[in-house]
Amino acid sequence: MVNVGGLALAISAAALLGDVSYLSSDLLAGRGTPSPGLDLAARYIALRFRADGLEPVLQGRSSSKNVLAILKGSDPELAGTYVILSAHYDHLGVKSPCDAADCIYNGANDDASGVAAVLEIAADLAARPVKPRRSMLFAAFYGEEKGLAGSWDYVEHPLVPLDKTVAVIELEQLGRTDDIRGPQMRRAAITGYHLSTIGADFAAAGAPFGIKFYDPPHSREYFDRSDNAPFAKAGVPAHCIAVALEFPDYHQPGDKWQKLDYANMAEVVPAIEAGLVSIASQTDPPRWTTRMPVQAAPRVPPD
């Protein structure tokens, strides 16, 4: 439990491990889109939301579904605006035909780690006696590995109006610290850091935790590769947060739950939560600092 400014944030390494180890277990067979394993993951996420007092909503245009839940804000004037916290719960499934000893792409860091963080932050915020001023929408997207299918699906058919959505934070690859650039301890990259005011908001929120949020090399390239991109193209300030942008088992069967650093996750995730609460509590919403090209009519990639 981390205590900052008298506020206890109860997110433990054990809880994060429990979420990741189930979502990336062989039972779920890599959570390909679509697959029975993806369905099991969606059921787990929905049950976790419900257990924490949030009503899950399944949304999609095919057999695969986004799993969504809303936490209403506490301010009568700001509760009609939303901050989205998201992660993708799919991965690459099972290699076929199988010509190796291990054919399951478990996707522990990519992106069971991000889903675990969404679940634990949702649980912590739902348990607080005083909620953030703005409403929060928690989202687990399907099909990120298939052209960002779930997030495009959401942008095309949003649960809450996009013009009332002030920020989107996508969580990716939070569990591995063995980045190819070197160890990444107590720090997290924000893709497109300087494109909006969100990077500075997180940097300020992370400082009391001793967590550094920073602009990574090739930031704009990474910015376009995750589920924040469809929202940004629709005009919503949206970024991705990751600890290891490139790690040795990326998109390989070796991305397993045993290799994650849950102690470091348990330090980074509360700082992410603090950044979200800061954005959700400010009267002025985040804004772009760079003119972003807006795609007027986003299209969902074909199934």
C-alpha positions in Angstrom: 0.0 0.0 0.0 1.4 3.4 -1.0 0.4 6.5 1.0 0.8 9.9 -0.7 -0.7 13.0 0.8 -2.7 11.0 3.3 -4.3 9.0 0.5 -3.8 5.2 0.6 -3.6 3.4 -2.7 -4.1 -0.3 -2.1 -2.6 -2.0 -5.1 -0.4 -5.0 -4.3 2.1 -7.0 -6.2 0.1 -10.1 -5.2 -3.1 -8.8 -6.7 -1.4 -7.9 -10.0 0.3 -11.3 -10.1 -3.1 -13.0 -9.6 -4.7 -11.2 -12.6 -1.7 -11.7 -14.9 -1.1 -15.3 -14.1 -4.7 -16.2 -14.9 -5.1 -14.1 -18.1 -1.8 -15.4 -19.5 -2.3 -19.0 -18.4 -2.2 -21.9 -20.9 -5.9 -22.4 -20.1 -6.6 -19.2 -22.2 -4.4 -20.3 -25.0 -3.0 -16.9 -25.9 -6.4 -15.1 -26.1 -6.5 -14.8 -29.9 -9.2 -12.8 -31.6 -11.6 -14.6 -31.8 -11.1 -17.6 -29.6 -12.6 -19.5 -26.5 -9.6 -18.2 -24.5 -10.5 -14.6 -25.4 -14.1 -15.3 -24.2 -12.8 -16.7 -20.9 -10.7 -13.5 -20.4 -13.7 -11.3 -21.2 -15.8 -13.2 -18.6 -13.0 -12.8 -16.0 -12.8 -9.1 -16.6 -16.6 -8.6 -16.4 -16.8 -10.6 -13.2 -14.0 -8.5 -11.7 -15.8 -5.3 -12.6 -19.0 -6.6 -11.1 -17.3 -7.8 -7.9 -16.0 -4.3 -7.4 -19.4 -2.7 -7.7 -19.2 -1.7 -11.4 -21.7 -2.9 -14.0 -19.9 -4.3 -17.0 -21.0 -3.6 -20.5 -20.1 -5.9 -23.5 -19.8 -3.9 -26.8 -18.7 -5.1 -30.2 -19.7 -5.7 -33.8 -18.6 -9.4 -34.0 -18.3 -12.4 -31.8 -15.5 -10.6 -29.9 -16.4 -7.9 -27.4 -15.0 -4.9 -25.6 -15.6 -5.1 -21.9 -16.5 -1.7 -20.4 -17.5 -0.3 -17.0 -18.3 3.2 -15.8 -17.5 4.8 -12.5 -19.6 8.0 -12.1 -17.9 11.2 -11.1 -18.7 13.1 -8.0 -19.0 16.6 -9.4 -22.4 17.5 -10.8 -20.9 19.7 -13.5 -18.0 17.4 -14.5 -19.6 14.0 -14.1 -20.9 14.2 -17.7 -17.3 14.1 -19.0 -15.1 11.1 -19.0 -11.5 9.8 -18.7 -11.0 6.4 -20.3 -8.4 4.0 -18.9 -7.9 1.1 -21.2 -5.8 -2.0 -22.1 -6.2 -4.7 -24.7 -6.9 -8.2 -23.4 -6.2 -10.1 -26.6 -2.9 -11.5 -27.8 -1.6 -13.8 -30.6 -3.2 -17.1 -29.7 -1.6 -20.4 -30.7 0.9 -20.9 -33.4 -0.4 -23.3 -36.1 1.0 -25.6 -37.3 3.1 -26.0 -34.2 6.7 -26.8 -34.9 8.2 -26.1 -31.5 7.9 -27.2 -27.9 5.8 -24.2 -26.9 3.2 -22.9 -29.3 1.1 -20.7 -27.0 1.7 -17.0 -27.2 0.6 -16.3 -23.6 1.0 -12.5 -23.8 1.7 -11.9 -20.1 3.4 -8.5 -20.5 1.6 -7.8 -23.8 -1.0 -7.1 -22.5 -2.2 -9.0 -19.5 -0.1 -6.6 -17.4 -2.0 -3.6 -18.7 -5.4 -5.3 -18.1 -4.3 -6.2 -14.5 -3.5 -2.6 -13.9 -6.9 -1.4 -15.2 -8.7 -3.9 -13.0 -6.8 -3.0 -9.9 -7.1 0.8 -10.5 -10.8 0.3 -11.1 -11.2 -1.6 -7.9 -9.3 1.0 -5.9 -11.2 4.0 -7.3 -14.6 2.2 -6.8 -13.8 1.6 -3.2 -12.9 5.2 -2.4 -15.5 7.1 -0.4 -14.9 10.2 -2.6 -14.8 9.6 -6.3 -12.9 11.7 -8.9 -14.9 14.7 -10.2 -15.1 13.4 -13.7 -16.5 10.0 -14.6 -14.1 7.1 -15.4 -14.7 4.6 -18.2 -12.6 1.4 -17.8 -12.1 -0.5 -21.1 -10.6 -3.8 -22.0 -10.3 -3.9 -25.8 -10.3 -7.0 -28.0 -8.3 -7.2 -31.3 -5.5 -4.8 -30.7 -3.2 -7.4 -32.4 -5.6 -7.3 -35.4 -5.3 -3.7 -36.5 -6.6 -2.1 -33.2 -10.0 -3.7 -34.1 -11.6 -3.2 -30.6 -10.6 0.4 -30.1 -11.7 1.3 -33.7 -14.9 -0.5 -32.9 -15.4 1.7 -29.8 -14.6 5.0 -31.6 -17.1 4.1 -34.3 -19.8 3.2 -31.7 -18.8 4.9 -28.4 -20.5 4.1 -25.1 -20.1 7.7 -24.1 -19.9 10.7 -26.5 -16.4 11.3 -27.8 -16.9 15.0 -27.4 -17.4 14.4 -23.7 -14.3 12.2 -23.4 -11.4 14.4 -22.2 -8.6 11.9 -22.2 -7.7 8.3 -23.0 -4.8 6.4 -21.3 -3.9 3.1 -22.8 -1.7 0.8 -20.6 0.7 -1.6 -22.3 3.6 -3.8 -21.2 3.8 -2.6 -17.6 5.4 -5.8 -16.1 8.8 -6.3 -17.8 11.7 -4.1 -16.8 14.2 -5.7 -19.1 13.9 -3.3 -22.0 16.4 -3.7 -24.8 17.6 -0.2 -24.0 18.4 -1.2 -20.4 16.6 -1.8 -17.1 13.5 0.3 -16.6 12.9 0.6 -12.9 10.4 3.1 -11.3 9.8 4.8 -14.7 7.3 4.6 -17.5 7.2 6.0 -21.0 4.3 8.0 -22.4 4.1 7.8 -26.1 3.6 11.2 -27.8 4.5 12.8 -24.5 4.7 16.4 -25.8 1.7 16.2 -28.1 -0.7 17.2 -25.3 -0.7 18.4 -21.7 -1.2 14.8 -20.4 2.5 14.0 -20.2 3.2 16.9 -17.9 0.1 16.0 -15.7 1.5 12.5 -15.2 5.0 13.7 -14.6 3.7 16.0 -11.8 1.5 13.2 -10.3 4.3 10.6 -10.4 6.9 12.7 -8.6 5.6 12.1 -5.0 5.8 8.3 -5.8 9.3 8.5 -7.1 8.1 7.4 -10.5 9.4 9.1 -13.6 7.1 9.5 -16.6 9.1 10.4 -19.6 9.2 10.9 -23.4 10.8 7.8 -25.0 13.0 7.7 -28.1 10.9 7.3 -31.3 7.9 8.4 -29.2 5.6 9.3 -32.2 6.3 6.0 -33.8 5.1 4.1 -30.7 2.2 6.6 -30.4 0.5 5.2 -33.5 0.9 1.5 -32.6 -1.6 1.0 -29.7 -5.3 1.6 -28.9 -4.8 5.2 -28.1 -4.3 5.9 -31.8 -8.0 5.7 -33.0 -9.0 8.1 -30.2 -6.3 10.5 -31.2 -7.4 10.4 -34.8 -10.9 11.2 -33.6 -9.6 14.3 -31.8 -9.4 13.0 -28.2 -6.1 13.5 -26.3 -4.9 9.9 -26.0 -1.6 8.3 -25.1 -0.1 5.0 -24.2 1.9 4.3 -21.0 4.4 1.4 -21.0 7.4 0.4 -18.9 9.3 -1.8 -21.4 8.5 -0.7 -25.0 10.7 -3.5 -26.4 11.6 -6.5 -24.4 13.3 -9.9 -25.3 10.1 -12.0 -25.6 8.0 -9.4 -27.4 5.4 -11.3 -29.5 7.1 -14.6 -28.6 5.9 -17.7 -26.7 8.4 -16.7 -23.9 6.2 -13.8 -22.8 5.1 -15.6 -19.6 3.8 -14.4 -16.3 6.8 -15.7 -14.3 9.1 -13.1 -16.0 7.3 -10.0 -14.8 8.5 -7.7 -12.1 5.4 -7.4 -9.9 7.1 -5.4 -7.2 8.0 -2.7 -9.8 4.5 -2.9 -11.2 3.1 -2.3 -7.7 5.1 1.0 -7.6 4.3 2.2 -11.1 0.5 1.5 -11.1 -0.4 3.7 -8.1 1.5 6.5 -9.8 -0.6 5.9 -13.0 -3.7 6.0 -10.8 -2.6 9.3 -9.3 -2.2 10.8 -12.8 -5.6 9.7 -13.8 -7.2 11.1 -10.6 -5.4 14.4 -11.3 -6.8 14.7 -14.8 -10.2 13.6 -13.7 -10.3 16.2 -10.9 -9.1 19.2 -12.9 -11.7 21.8 -14.1 -9.8 22.4 -17.3 -9.5 19.3 -19.5 -6.3 18.2 -21.2 -5.5 19.8 -24.5 -3.4 19.1 -27.5 -0.2 21.2 -27.7 0.4 20.1 -31.3 -2.2 20.3 -34.0 -3.4 16.7 -34.6 -4.9 15.4 -37.9 -8.4 14.4 -37.2 -10.0 11.6 -39.2 -13.6 12.7 -39.6 -15.1 9.3 -40.2 -13.1 6.5 -38.5 -13.6 3.1 -40.0 -13.4 -0.2 -38.2 -11.0 -2.6 -40.0 -12.7 -5.7 -41.5 -13.0 -8.8 -39.3 
